[in-house]
Amino acid sequence: MEIKNAVIERTMLGIEDHGIMTCYLHLKYDGPGQGFGGYILDTLNETINERIGTAWGMEFVRRVLKTIEVDSWEKLTGKYCRVEADRNKIYRIGHIIKDKWFNPEIDLANMKER
């Protein structure tokens, strides 16, 4: 794993083709790009047989915005950030200058413990 600087080229926040709420940051490095996201931000409510939002899904979006220091999803495009990644995955994103990071897998585990 290594830490690299990246620019957010584009974003996606919405419902993908299987009906699951998700989001992506499409990041560009010197050379190739890579995506951050793809986490399931909702859950299936079996009683009504519909997908509904989750607290963790909302917290995911909120933490991305807070880490990059923007106040809306639309303002992410063009912002610089840091990532800790390998060839297969981005594990966490960080503020370009400040020591401020978001690691969804660790944060998800912490929310489930509450």
N, C-alpha and C positions, 0 to 999 in steps of 0.2 A: 504494500500500500504506500501511496505517496500523497502529499498535499500539493495541489496545483491551483493556480489562478484560472478563473473561467469567466466568461460573459454569458448571461442568460439571453439566448437568441430568440426564444419564443416560449410560450407556456400553454398549458392545456388544463382547464379545470372544468369537469363536466362528467356526463354519463357516457361510458364507453359502450361498445356494441353489444355487450352481454347484460347491459342494464346496471352496471356497477359504477358507483360514483368514485372517481379517482382524479388524480392530477399529475402533471409532469412539468419539470423544468428541463428544457432542451438547452444544454450547456455546450459551449465551444471553447476548446483549449487551443494551444499552438498545435495545429494539425487536426486530429479527429475530434468529434464531439461525443457526448454521452448524455443519457437521460437520467434524471433523478425523480423518483416518484413511483407511480404504479401501485401504491398502497391502496387497499380497500378502505374507503372513507365512510361507508354505510354498512348496514346489516340487513338481513332478510327477517322481517317480522312474519313468522309462520302463521300467526293468528289471522292476519289480514292478507297474507300472501303478497306482500309488497316490500320493497326495499325502503328503509327509513334511515335518516341521518344518525350519526353517533357523536358522542362528546369527543371521542378521540379524533374523528374525522375533522371536526371543527377546530380542535386544538392543533392538528397537523397544519392546517391552512394558516392559523394564527401564528404558529411558531415559525413557519417559513417567512411570513411577513415581518415578524419581529427580528428575526436573525438578519435579514437583508436590510432592515430598517426602511421599509416602505409601508404606506397605509392602505394600499389596495393591490389586488392581484395584478391588475392591468399595469401597474408601475414597475413590475418585476423585469419586464423586457428591457434589455439594454444595461441592466445593472451588473456590476462585477461582484464576484464572490470567490470564496475558496472552497475547494472540495477535498475530502479525503477519499481516495478511490483506488481501485485496481482496474485491470482490464475488463472485469466482468460487472462491477457494481460501484456506485457511489454510496458510501456508508454514511457520510454526514456532509452537511453544507455549513459554511461559515461566513461571517462578515469579512469583507475584503481586507479590513485593517484591524478591527477589534478582535479580541479573543472571545468571540461569541459563536457558538456552534449549535447545530440541531442534528441529533442522531435519532431518527424515528424509532428504530428498534429498541434502543435503551429507554427512550421516553414512553413508548407503548408499554413496556414491562413495568415502568414506574407507575403509570396510570392504572394498570390492572391491579397493582398492590394496594391502591387506596380504597 
